[in-house]
C-alpha cells in the first residue's frame, strides 16, 4: 500500500492518570500538547528515520530507530500495510518527561495516529488507535484520554470471547482486550499541574506497590472513583436534583436520574456547582497507590498534603512526581498562593490548564 499523502502533523494532549482513586483505570486529557510532523523522504529508497527534537527531552531522547515514536510508527505502518517508510520526524515537545503527564502514551499515540493518517483517508479510527496503543503501553489509563480527550475510564476485559458477557438483543458481547468509556467534563473544571525539577520512572513507582491490599482499602477506593464522572460534570447532579426533587447526593433519585435530561434551574445548577469541589475532594482520595509511593517523592507528597489541608482536590498525576489539583471554577491565584513557597524555591513550576476534549488531532498535507 502506498501512503495517501506526503506529510502528517500530529497533535497529542498531555494526560493525567489515576486522579487519586482511579488507579490504572481513570485518565484525563489536559490542554497541553506535543506537536510532531512526519514528512516522507523524497527518495523512496531512503528508508531511514531522521529525528529532530525541540523542547522537553531534546538533550536526552534518542534520535534513531529506538525513539518510541519511531518504533511505534514502524509497528503501526506494518499493521496498516504501509511497509517501511523513510521519513523526517520533527518533534516539538512540551510535555515533561518522566513526570506523570503521559509523555510515553503521547509518543505511542502519535506514532500510531501518524501511520493511520498516511494509510487511511478521512477521520481517524480512534477505537483502533486506542486498541493498538493500549496493547503497546500495556495499560489503557493514559492512552485513552490521549486518543479520545476528556475523562476516560478504561478496563481490560481479560476473558475468552463471549465468556463473562451476556448477549443483549441488538448488541454483541464485549470482546476480550482493552475498552474505555469517555465521560463529559464541564468546561469550568480546570487543572493545575505542579511540575517538580526531579523525575520518577513509572517502573520504579510500580515496584513500590504491594502485591496484596486490605479489602477495606479496595472498598474505600471503589466508593470514591464512582464519584468522579459526576464530580467532573456538575450538570449531572443538577439534573438529578431537578428530576428527583431531592438532594442529588443523598436523595432516592440519585445521579442516574440525569439520564432523563430534566430541566435545570439556575439555582439547582449553582447548588450542584458549589458541591462539585467537595465531590472532587472526596473522589480524589486514595489508599491503593499513593501511600506506598509517597517515600519515592517526599516533596510531592508534602505538596499534596498541603493542598488537601486547604480543601483542594490534589493527587499525584500518574505515577508522579507531578501534582494535579482539580477545581471547579477559576482559582489559579488562590491555588498558587497555597504553593507560594514551593514556587519561590525554584524547584517547582505550575501549569494552569483547561481540560482537553479533542484528543489526538492530525492534519494531512
C-alpha atoms as a printed R data frame, in Angstrom:
    type eleno elety resid chain resno       x       y      z
1   ATOM     1    CA   UNK     A     1   0.000   0.000  0.000
2   ATOM     2    CA   UNK     A     2   1.235   3.496 -0.854
3   ATOM     3    CA   UNK     A     3   0.823   6.449  1.540
4   ATOM     4    CA   UNK     A     4  -2.071   8.757  0.654
5   ATOM     5    CA   UNK     A     5  -0.096  11.939  1.493
6   ATOM     6    CA   UNK     A     6   3.492  13.073  1.998
7   ATOM     7    CA   UNK     A     7   3.219  14.832  5.356
8   ATOM     8    CA   UNK     A     8   1.219  14.382  8.542
9   ATOM     9    CA   UNK     A     9   1.130  16.709 11.527
10  ATOM    10    CA   UNK     A    10   0.036  15.204 14.827
11  ATOM    11    CA   UNK     A    11  -1.032  16.976 17.995
12  ATOM    12    CA   UNK     A    12  -1.386  14.877 21.162
13  ATOM    13    CA   UNK     A    13  -2.506  16.134 24.592
14  ATOM    14    CA   UNK     A    14  -0.798  15.543 27.892
15  ATOM    15    CA   UNK     A    15  -2.709  13.276 30.235
16  ATOM    16    CA   UNK     A    16  -3.053  12.679 33.937
17  ATOM    17    CA   UNK     A    17  -3.879   9.159 35.068
18  ATOM    18    CA   UNK     A    18  -5.357   7.769 38.286
19  ATOM    19    CA   UNK     A    19  -6.796  11.083 39.638
20  ATOM    20    CA   UNK     A    20  -6.323   9.662 43.114
21  ATOM    21    CA   UNK     A    21  -8.918   6.914 43.400
22  ATOM    22    CA   UNK     A    22  -8.914   5.615 39.827
23  ATOM    23    CA   UNK     A    23  -5.656   3.670 39.859
24  ATOM    24    CA   UNK     A    24  -4.810   2.194 36.441
25  ATOM    25    CA   UNK     A    25  -8.318   2.939 35.140
26  ATOM    26    CA   UNK     A    26  -9.069   6.688 35.034
27  ATOM    27    CA   UNK     A    27  -7.399   9.259 32.814
28  ATOM    28    CA   UNK     A    28  -7.874  12.916 31.972
29  ATOM    29    CA   UNK     A    29  -6.678  14.815 28.888
30  ATOM    30    CA   UNK     A    30  -5.074  18.207 29.507
31  ATOM    31    CA   UNK     A    31  -4.900  21.104 27.067
32  ATOM    32    CA   UNK     A    32  -1.112  20.953 26.748
33  ATOM    33    CA   UNK     A    33   0.399  19.285 23.719
34  ATOM    34    CA   UNK     A    34   3.331  17.786 21.907
35  ATOM    35    CA   UNK     A    35   3.302  18.521 18.184
36  ATOM    36    CA   UNK     A    36   5.021  16.224 15.690
37  ATOM    37    CA   UNK     A    37   5.478  16.468 11.932
38  ATOM    38    CA   UNK     A    38   6.162  13.367  9.824
39  ATOM    39    CA   UNK     A    39   7.456  14.157  6.329
40  ATOM    40    CA   UNK     A    40   8.175  11.326  3.913
41  ATOM    41    CA   UNK     A    41  11.639  11.277  2.377
42  ATOM    42    CA   UNK     A    42  11.616  12.366 -1.293
43  ATOM    43    CA   UNK     A    43  13.693   9.347 -2.279
44  ATOM    44    CA   UNK     A    44  11.589   6.173 -1.820
45  ATOM    45    CA   UNK     A    45  14.784   4.152 -1.435
46  ATOM    46    CA   UNK     A    46  15.737   6.195  1.641
47  ATOM    47    CA   UNK     A    47  14.102   4.199  4.418
48  ATOM    48    CA   UNK     A    48  15.867   5.989  7.254
49  ATOM    49    CA   UNK     A    49  14.155   7.960 10.033
50  ATOM    50    CA   UNK     A    50  15.705  11.388 10.560
51  ATOM    51    CA   UNK     A    51  14.723  12.712 14.004
52  ATOM    52    CA   UNK     A    52  14.816  16.305 15.233
53  ATOM    53    CA   UNK     A    53  13.660  17.160 18.765
54  ATOM    54    CA   UNK     A    54  12.875  20.567 20.244
55  ATOM    55    CA   UNK     A    55  11.902  21.287 23.838
56  ATOM    56    CA   UNK     A    56  11.459  18.614 26.504
57  ATOM    57    CA   UNK     A    57  13.890  15.733 26.086
58  ATOM    58    CA   UNK     A    58  15.948  17.391 23.375
59  ATOM    59    CA   UNK     A    59  19.151  16.552 25.277
60  ATOM    60    CA   UNK     A    60  18.184  13.054 26.402
61  ATOM    61    CA   UNK     A    61  15.836  11.350 23.920
62  ATOM    62    CA   UNK     A    62  17.325   9.142 21.173
63  ATOM    63    CA   UNK     A    63  17.343  10.298 17.573
64  ATOM    64    CA   UNK     A    64  17.258   6.921 15.876
65  ATOM    65    CA   UNK     A    65  15.011   3.869 15.489
66  ATOM    66    CA   UNK     A    66  14.912   3.379 19.264
67  ATOM    67    CA   UNK     A    67  12.893   6.583 19.739
68  ATOM    68    CA   UNK     A    68   9.467   5.461 20.994
69  ATOM    69    CA   UNK     A    69   7.603   7.495 18.374
70  ATOM    70    CA   UNK     A    70   9.699   5.992 15.571
71  ATOM    71    CA   UNK     A    71   9.458   2.395 16.767
72  ATOM    72    CA   UNK     A    72   5.708   2.730 17.303
73  ATOM    73    CA   UNK     A    73   5.258   4.339 13.880
74  ATOM    74    CA   UNK     A    74   7.147   1.420 12.288
75  ATOM    75    CA   UNK     A    75   4.958  -1.109 14.078
76  ATOM    76    CA   UNK     A    76   1.751   0.685 13.118
77  ATOM    77    CA   UNK     A    77   2.846   1.074  9.481
78  ATOM    78    CA   UNK     A    78   3.336  -2.687  9.280
79  ATOM    79    CA   UNK     A    79  -0.132  -3.214 10.761
80  ATOM    80    CA   UNK     A    80  -1.721  -0.827  8.255
81  ATOM    81    CA   UNK     A    81   0.140  -2.378  5.319
82  ATOM    82    CA   UNK     A    82   2.407   0.558  4.542
83  ATOM    83    CA   UNK     A    83   5.722  -1.244  4.760
84  ATOM    84    CA   UNK     A    84   8.932   0.550  5.720
85  ATOM    85    CA   UNK     A    85   8.788   4.294  5.085
86  ATOM    86    CA   UNK     A    86  11.674   6.741  5.214
87  ATOM    87    CA   UNK     A    87  10.716   9.977  6.904
88  ATOM    88    CA   UNK     A    88  11.804  13.016  8.845
89  ATOM    89    CA   UNK     A    89  10.283  13.429 12.289
90  ATOM    90    CA   UNK     A    90  10.310  16.901 13.807
91  ATOM    91    CA   UNK     A    91   9.009  16.847 17.355
92  ATOM    92    CA   UNK     A    92   8.208  19.902 19.433
93  ATOM    93    CA   UNK     A    93   7.849  18.531 22.947
94  ATOM    94    CA   UNK     A    94   6.065  20.472 25.670
95  ATOM    95    CA   UNK     A    95   5.037  17.548 27.872
96  ATOM    96    CA   UNK     A    96   7.616  16.933 30.640
97  ATOM    97    CA   UNK     A    97   9.379  13.582 30.530
98  ATOM    98    CA   UNK     A    98   9.119  11.054 33.387
99  ATOM    99    CA   UNK     A    99   6.887  13.329 35.448
100 ATOM   100    CA   UNK     A   100   3.482  11.630 35.281
101 ATOM   101    CA   UNK     A   101   1.944  13.645 32.427
102 ATOM   102    CA   UNK     A   102   1.690  10.839 29.889
103 ATOM   103    CA   UNK     A   103   4.776  11.501 27.743
104 ATOM   104    CA   UNK     A   104   5.149   7.821 26.783
105 ATOM   105    CA   UNK     A   105   1.439   7.491 25.986
106 ATOM   106    CA   UNK     A   106   1.725  10.631 23.854
107 ATOM   107    CA   UNK     A   107   4.626   9.118 21.905
108 ATOM   108    CA   UNK     A   108   2.758   5.864 21.284
109 ATOM   109    CA   UNK     A   109  -0.475   7.565 20.234
110 ATOM   110    CA   UNK     A   110   1.413   9.978 17.969
111 ATOM   111    CA   UNK     A   111   3.198   7.172 16.142
112 ATOM   112    CA   UNK     A   112   0.011   5.158 15.580
113 ATOM   113    CA   UNK     A   113  -2.089   8.182 14.575
114 ATOM   114    CA   UNK     A   114   0.538   9.286 12.049
115 ATOM   115    CA   UNK     A   115   0.675   5.837 10.465
116 ATOM   116    CA   UNK     A   116  -3.128   5.696 10.310
117 ATOM   117    CA   UNK     A   117  -3.236   9.134  8.677
118 ATOM   118    CA   UNK     A   118  -0.753   8.048  5.989
119 ATOM   119    CA   UNK     A   119  -2.687   4.832  5.362
120 ATOM   120    CA   UNK     A   120  -6.352   5.773  5.547
121 ATOM   121    CA   UNK     A   121  -8.347   8.796  4.317
122 ATOM   122    CA   UNK     A   122 -10.945  10.602  6.394
123 ATOM   123    CA   UNK     A   123 -11.261  10.789 10.154
124 ATOM   124    CA   UNK     A   124  -9.055   8.757 12.429
125 ATOM   125    CA   UNK     A   125 -10.321   5.373 13.540
126 ATOM   126    CA   UNK     A   126  -9.938   6.219 17.213
127 ATOM   127    CA   UNK     A   127 -11.070   2.861 18.640
128 ATOM   128    CA   UNK     A   128  -8.432   1.096 16.521
129 ATOM   129    CA   UNK     A   129  -5.744   3.565 17.605
130 ATOM   130    CA   UNK     A   130  -6.746   3.128 21.240
131 ATOM   131    CA   UNK     A   131  -6.661  -0.665 20.994
132 ATOM   132    CA   UNK     A   132  -3.190  -0.737 19.464
133 ATOM   133    CA   UNK     A   133  -1.839   1.946 21.821
134 ATOM   134    CA   UNK     A   134  -3.149   0.173 24.925
135 ATOM   135    CA   UNK     A   135  -1.569  -3.093 23.822
136 ATOM   136    CA   UNK     A   136   1.799  -1.404 23.286
137 ATOM   137    CA   UNK     A   137   1.639   0.619 26.514
138 ATOM   138    CA   UNK     A   138   0.365  -2.376 28.484
139 ATOM   139    CA   UNK     A   139  -2.332  -0.418 30.317
140 ATOM   140    CA   UNK     A   140  -5.006   1.936 28.975
141 ATOM   141    CA   UNK     A   141  -5.341   4.733 31.540
142 ATOM   142    CA   UNK     A   142  -3.069   7.262 29.774
143 ATOM   143    CA   UNK     A   143  -3.587   6.313 26.138
144 ATOM   144    CA   UNK     A   144  -7.400   6.508 26.359
145 ATOM   145    CA   UNK     A   145  -7.614  10.262 27.108
146 ATOM   146    CA   UNK     A   146  -4.748  10.917 24.684
147 ATOM   147    CA   UNK     A   147  -6.868   9.344 21.939
148 ATOM   148    CA   UNK     A   148 -10.368  10.486 22.880
149 ATOM   149    CA   UNK     A   149  -9.870  13.536 25.108
150 ATOM   150    CA   UNK     A   150 -11.908  14.306 28.210
151 ATOM   151    CA   UNK     A   151 -12.321  11.937 31.146
152 ATOM   152    CA   UNK     A   152 -11.966   8.244 30.419
153 ATOM   153    CA   UNK     A   153 -12.498   5.097 32.458
154 ATOM   154    CA   UNK     A   154 -10.801   2.047 30.963
155 ATOM   155    CA   UNK     A   155 -10.535  -1.647 31.680
156 ATOM   156    CA   UNK     A   156  -9.070  -4.892 30.381
157 ATOM   157    CA   UNK     A   157 -11.751  -7.439 29.650
158 ATOM   158    CA   UNK     A   158  -9.407 -10.360 30.188
159 ATOM   159    CA   UNK     A   159 -11.558 -13.296 29.186
160 ATOM   160    CA   UNK     A   160 -12.215 -15.561 26.249
161 ATOM   161    CA   UNK     A   161 -14.510 -14.193 23.553
162 ATOM   162    CA   UNK     A   162 -18.079 -14.097 24.800
163 ATOM   163    CA   UNK     A   163 -17.246 -15.601 28.204
164 ATOM   164    CA   UNK     A   164 -18.489 -13.465 31.057
165 ATOM   165    CA   UNK     A   165 -20.782 -11.435 28.802
166 ATOM   166    CA   UNK     A   166 -24.486 -11.774 28.241
167 ATOM   167    CA   UNK     A   167 -25.673 -11.364 24.667
168 ATOM   168    CA   UNK     A   168 -28.058  -8.404 24.526
169 ATOM   169    CA   UNK     A   169 -30.673  -8.174 21.760
170 ATOM   170    CA   UNK     A   170 -29.303  -5.848 19.115
171 ATOM   171    CA   UNK     A   171 -25.827  -5.937 20.597
172 ATOM   172    CA   UNK     A   172 -22.733  -8.064 20.888
173 ATOM   173    CA   UNK     A   173 -20.831  -9.335 23.928
174 ATOM   174    CA   UNK     A   174 -17.718  -7.332 24.737
175 ATOM   175    CA   UNK     A   175 -14.651  -8.769 23.072
176 ATOM   176    CA   UNK     A   176 -11.573  -9.524 25.135
177 ATOM   177    CA   UNK     A   177  -8.990  -6.790 25.486
178 ATOM   178    CA   UNK     A   178  -8.984  -3.122 26.427
179 ATOM   179    CA   UNK     A   179 -12.080  -0.930 26.491
180 ATOM   180    CA   UNK     A   180 -12.822   2.633 27.526
181 ATOM   181    CA   UNK     A   181 -15.775   4.919 28.203
182 ATOM   182    CA   UNK     A   182 -15.488   8.659 27.569
183 ATOM   183    CA   UNK     A   183 -17.287  10.962 30.037
184 ATOM   184    CA   UNK     A   184 -18.150  14.640 29.523
185 ATOM   185    CA   UNK     A   185 -16.255  17.223 31.560
186 ATOM   186    CA   UNK     A   186 -17.671  20.624 32.458
187 ATOM   187    CA   UNK     A   187 -15.653  23.437 30.793
188 ATOM   188    CA   UNK     A   188 -15.385  25.112 34.199
189 ATOM   189    CA   UNK     A   189 -13.259  22.244 35.550
190 ATOM   190    CA   UNK     A   190  -9.616  23.295 35.481
191 ATOM   191    CA   UNK     A   191  -6.364  21.543 36.289
192 ATOM   192    CA   UNK     A   192  -3.288  22.996 37.932
193 ATOM   193    CA   UNK     A   193  -0.271  20.769 37.389
194 ATOM   194    CA   UNK     A   194   2.736  21.394 39.617
195 ATOM   195    CA   UNK     A   195   5.868  20.154 37.874
196 ATOM   196    CA   UNK     A   196   8.935  19.483 40.060
197 ATOM   197    CA   UNK     A   197  12.550  19.556 38.942
198 ATOM   198    CA   UNK     A   198  13.044  15.835 39.609
199 ATOM   199    CA   UNK     A   199  11.925  12.706 37.757
200 ATOM   200    CA   UNK     A   200  10.448   9.373 38.794
201 ATOM   201    CA   UNK     A   201  10.285   6.369 36.484
202 ATOM   202    CA   UNK     A   202   6.960   4.572 36.189
203 ATOM   203    CA   UNK     A   203   8.760   1.254 36.642
204 ATOM   204    CA   UNK     A   204  10.227   2.325 39.975
205 ATOM   205    CA   UNK     A   205   6.842   3.647 41.097
206 ATOM   206    CA   UNK     A   206   5.194   0.319 40.248
207 ATOM   207    CA   UNK     A   207   7.812  -1.623 42.178
208 ATOM   208    CA   UNK     A   208   6.751   0.240 45.319
209 ATOM   209    CA   UNK     A   209   3.235  -1.206 45.200
210 ATOM   210    CA   UNK     A   210   2.298  -4.177 47.413
211 ATOM   211    CA   UNK     A   211   1.078  -7.421 45.881
212 ATOM   212    CA   UNK     A   212  -1.913  -7.576 48.225
213 ATOM   213    CA   UNK     A   213  -4.168  -4.909 49.727
214 ATOM   214    CA   UNK     A   214  -6.671  -4.862 52.589
215 ATOM   215    CA   UNK     A   215 -10.238  -5.417 51.410
216 ATOM   216    CA   UNK     A   216 -11.389  -2.256 53.207
217 ATOM   217    CA   UNK     A   217  -8.907  -0.183 51.173
218 ATOM   218    CA   UNK     A   218 -10.287  -1.595 47.931
219 ATOM   219    CA   UNK     A   219 -13.826  -0.706 49.041
220 ATOM   220    CA   UNK     A   220 -12.617   2.764 50.029
221 ATOM   221    CA   UNK     A   221 -11.319   3.450 46.521
222 ATOM   222    CA   UNK     A   222 -14.303   1.936 44.737
223 ATOM   223    CA   UNK     A   223 -16.624   4.247 46.657
224 ATOM   224    CA   UNK     A   224 -14.533   7.270 45.636
225 ATOM   225    CA   UNK     A   225 -13.850   6.515 41.992
226 ATOM   226    CA   UNK     A   226 -17.569   6.107 41.321
227 ATOM   227    CA   UNK     A   227 -17.980   9.799 42.144
228 ATOM   228    CA   UNK     A   228 -15.518  11.085 39.551
229 ATOM   229    CA   UNK     A   229 -17.819  11.317 36.491
230 ATOM   230    CA   UNK     A   230 -20.398  13.296 38.479
231 ATOM   231    CA   UNK     A   231 -17.776  15.480 40.151
232 ATOM   232    CA   UNK     A   232 -16.331  16.375 36.761
233 ATOM   233    CA   UNK     A   233 -19.726  17.324 35.325
234 ATOM   234    CA   UNK     A   234 -21.960  19.119 37.867
235 ATOM   235    CA   UNK     A   235 -24.860  19.386 35.414
236 ATOM   236    CA   UNK     A   236 -25.446  15.672 36.112
237 ATOM   237    CA   UNK     A   237 -26.028  16.499 39.755
238 ATOM   238    CA   UNK     A   238 -28.295  19.403 38.887
239 ATOM   239    CA   UNK     A   239 -30.387  17.238 36.544
240 ATOM   240    CA   UNK     A   240 -30.666  14.564 39.212
241 ATOM   241    CA   UNK     A   241 -31.877  17.107 41.749
242 ATOM   242    CA   UNK     A   242 -34.390  18.551 39.281
243 ATOM   243    CA   UNK     A   243 -35.726  15.145 38.335
244 ATOM   244    CA   UNK     A   244 -35.902  13.726 41.828
245 ATOM   245    CA   UNK     A   245 -36.819  16.804 43.792
246 ATOM   246    CA   UNK     A   246 -34.237  15.667 46.317
247 ATOM   247    CA   UNK     A   247 -30.640  16.190 47.233
248 ATOM   248    CA   UNK     A   248 -28.680  14.646 44.347
249 ATOM   249    CA   UNK     A   249 -26.088  13.439 46.791
250 ATOM   250    CA   UNK     A   250 -28.474  11.661 49.106
251 ATOM   251    CA   UNK     A   251 -31.990  11.513 47.687
252 ATOM   252    CA   UNK     A   252 -33.696   8.492 46.193
253 ATOM   253    CA   UNK     A   253 -33.459   9.892 42.671
254 ATOM   254    CA   UNK     A   254 -29.683   9.623 42.603
255 ATOM   255    CA   UNK     A   255 -27.368  10.665 39.844
256 ATOM   256    CA   UNK     A   256 -28.923   8.179 37.433
257 ATOM   257    CA   UNK     A   257 -31.937  10.487 37.088
258 ATOM   258    CA   UNK     A   258 -29.781  12.755 34.932
259 ATOM   259    CA   UNK     A   259 -30.496  10.427 32.048
260 ATOM   260    CA   UNK     A   260 -33.972  11.922 31.860
261 ATOM   261    CA   UNK     A   261 -32.494  15.299 30.815
262 ATOM   262    CA   UNK     A   262 -34.631  17.097 33.339
263 ATOM   263    CA   UNK     A   263 -34.721  20.900 33.030
264 ATOM   264    CA   UNK     A   264 -32.162  22.535 35.268
265 ATOM   265    CA   UNK     A   265 -32.890  25.791 37.055
266 ATOM   266    CA   UNK     A   266 -30.145  28.325 37.652
267 ATOM   267    CA   UNK     A   267 -30.467  27.757 41.397
268 ATOM   268    CA   UNK     A   268 -30.168  23.973 41.033
269 ATOM   269    CA   UNK     A   269 -27.086  24.281 38.842
270 ATOM   270    CA   UNK     A   270 -25.478  26.782 41.216
271 ATOM   271    CA   UNK     A   271 -26.014  24.389 44.117
272 ATOM   272    CA   UNK     A   272 -24.541  21.480 42.158
273 ATOM   273    CA   UNK     A   273 -21.575  23.563 41.047
274 ATOM   274    CA   UNK     A   274 -20.921  24.596 44.641
275 ATOM   275    CA   UNK     A   275 -20.924  20.928 45.620
276 ATOM   276    CA   UNK     A   276 -18.579  19.966 42.769
277 ATOM   277    CA   UNK     A   277 -15.384  20.876 44.612
278 ATOM   278    CA   UNK     A   278 -16.442  18.920 47.686
279 ATOM   279    CA   UNK     A   279 -17.114  15.925 45.449
280 ATOM   280    CA   UNK     A   280 -13.781  16.379 43.656
281 ATOM   281    CA   UNK     A   281 -12.032  16.398 47.022
282 ATOM   282    CA   UNK     A   282 -13.693  13.129 48.039
283 ATOM   283    CA   UNK     A   283 -13.329  11.484 44.618
284 ATOM   284    CA   UNK     A   284  -9.554  12.020 44.600
285 ATOM   285    CA   UNK     A   285  -8.953  10.246 47.914
286 ATOM   286    CA   UNK     A   286  -6.827   7.115 47.625
287 ATOM   287    CA   UNK     A   287  -5.485   4.179 49.619
288 ATOM   288    CA   UNK     A   288  -4.292   1.922 46.776
289 ATOM   289    CA   UNK     A   289  -1.156   3.529 45.396
290 ATOM   290    CA   UNK     A   290  -0.241   6.998 46.676
291 ATOM   291    CA   UNK     A   291   0.589   5.963 50.278
292 ATOM   292    CA   UNK     A   292   3.009   3.301 49.016
293 ATOM   293    CA   UNK     A   293   4.716   5.622 46.553
294 ATOM   294    CA   UNK     A   294   4.986   8.542 48.945
295 ATOM   295    CA   UNK     A   295   8.559   7.700 50.108
296 ATOM   296    CA   UNK     A   296   9.737   7.971 46.477
297 ATOM   297    CA   UNK     A   297   8.611  11.585 46.170
298 ATOM   298    CA   UNK     A   298   8.555  13.400 49.533
299 ATOM   299    CA   UNK     A   299   8.263  16.934 48.045
300 ATOM   300    CA   UNK     A   300   5.219  15.892 46.002
301 ATOM   301    CA   UNK     A   301   3.642  14.106 48.972
302 ATOM   302    CA   UNK     A   302   4.107  17.198 51.139
303 ATOM   303    CA   UNK     A   303   2.575  19.453 48.496
304 ATOM   304    CA   UNK     A   304  -0.457  17.192 48.118
305 ATOM   305    CA   UNK     A   305  -0.972  17.170 51.879
306 ATOM   306    CA   UNK     A   306  -0.726  20.957 51.943
307 ATOM   307    CA   UNK     A   307  -3.365  21.384 49.254
308 ATOM   308    CA   UNK     A   308  -5.710  18.854 50.788
309 ATOM   309    CA   UNK     A   309  -5.388  20.542 54.180
310 ATOM   310    CA   UNK     A   310  -6.834  23.639 52.463
311 ATOM   311    CA   UNK     A   311  -9.697  21.660 50.903
312 ATOM   312    CA   UNK     A   312  -8.339  21.309 47.362
313 ATOM   313    CA   UNK     A   313  -8.647  18.113 45.314
314 ATOM   314    CA   UNK     A   314  -4.955  17.275 44.947
315 ATOM   315    CA   UNK     A   315  -3.431  13.978 43.865
316 ATOM   316    CA   UNK     A   316  -0.352  12.529 42.237
317 ATOM   317    CA   UNK     A   317  -0.513  12.864 38.459
318 ATOM   318    CA   UNK     A   318   0.008   9.396 37.026
319 ATOM   319    CA   UNK     A   319   2.937   7.691 38.706
320 ATOM   320    CA   UNK     A   320   4.313  11.098 39.703
321 ATOM   321    CA   UNK     A   321   6.053  13.178 40.678
322 ATOM   322    CA   UNK     A   322   3.786  15.913 39.226
323 ATOM   323    CA   UNK     A   323   0.956  17.065 41.476
324 ATOM   324    CA   UNK     A   324  -2.511  17.566 39.996
325 ATOM   325    CA   UNK     A   325  -5.041  19.956 41.561
326 ATOM   326    CA   UNK     A   326  -8.574  19.844 40.146
327 ATOM   327    CA   UNK     A   327 -11.032  22.667 40.751
328 ATOM   328    CA   UNK     A   328 -14.425  23.820 39.545
329 ATOM   329    CA   UNK     A   329 -14.056  27.473 38.570
330 ATOM   330    CA   UNK     A   330 -11.040  29.726 38.172
331 ATOM   331    CA   UNK     A   331  -8.985  29.616 41.362
332 ATOM   332    CA   UNK     A   332  -5.486  29.952 39.969
333 ATOM   333    CA   UNK     A   333  -4.470  32.830 42.247
334 ATOM   334    CA   UNK     A   334  -5.666  31.019 45.361
335 ATOM   335    CA   UNK     A   335  -4.021  27.774 44.238
336 ATOM   336    CA   UNK     A   336  -0.720  29.493 43.517
337 ATOM   337    CA   UNK     A   337  -0.868  31.167 46.907
338 ATOM   338    CA   UNK     A   338  -1.103  27.812 48.669
339 ATOM   339    CA   UNK     A   339   2.127  26.752 46.959
340 ATOM   340    CA   UNK     A   340   3.827  30.145 47.092
341 ATOM   341    CA   UNK     A   341   6.876  28.809 48.959
342 ATOM   342    CA   UNK     A   342   7.334  25.858 46.622
343 ATOM   343    CA   UNK     A   343   7.081  28.073 43.548
344 ATOM   344    CA   UNK     A   344   9.507  30.588 45.042
345 ATOM   345    CA   UNK     A   345  12.049  27.842 45.734
346 ATOM   346    CA   UNK     A   346  12.754  27.379 42.034
347 ATOM   347    CA   UNK     A   347  12.143  23.631 42.313
348 ATOM   348    CA   UNK     A   348   8.555  23.791 41.065
349 ATOM   349    CA   UNK     A   349   6.616  25.378 38.228
350 ATOM   350    CA   UNK     A   350   2.876  25.347 37.652
351 ATOM   351    CA   UNK     A   351   0.750  24.861 34.547
352 ATOM   352    CA   UNK     A   352  -2.851  26.080 34.721
353 ATOM   353    CA   UNK     A   353  -4.679  24.075 32.068
354 ATOM   354    CA   UNK     A   354  -8.185  23.561 30.716
355 ATOM   355    CA   UNK     A   355  -9.349  20.026 30.061
356 ATOM   356    CA   UNK     A   356  -8.746  18.836 26.504
357 ATOM   357    CA   UNK     A   357 -11.824  17.337 24.835
358 ATOM   358    CA   UNK     A   358 -10.463  16.684 21.331
359 ATOM   359    CA   UNK     A   359  -7.831  14.030 21.949
360 ATOM   360    CA   UNK     A   360  -5.275  13.334 19.242
361 ATOM   361    CA   UNK     A   361  -5.571  15.509 16.125
362 ATOM   362    CA   UNK     A   362  -3.986  15.131 12.706
363 ATOM   363    CA   UNK     A   363  -3.504  17.270  9.600
364 ATOM   364    CA   UNK     A   364  -2.519  15.776  6.236
365 ATOM   365    CA   UNK     A   365  -0.569  17.552  3.506
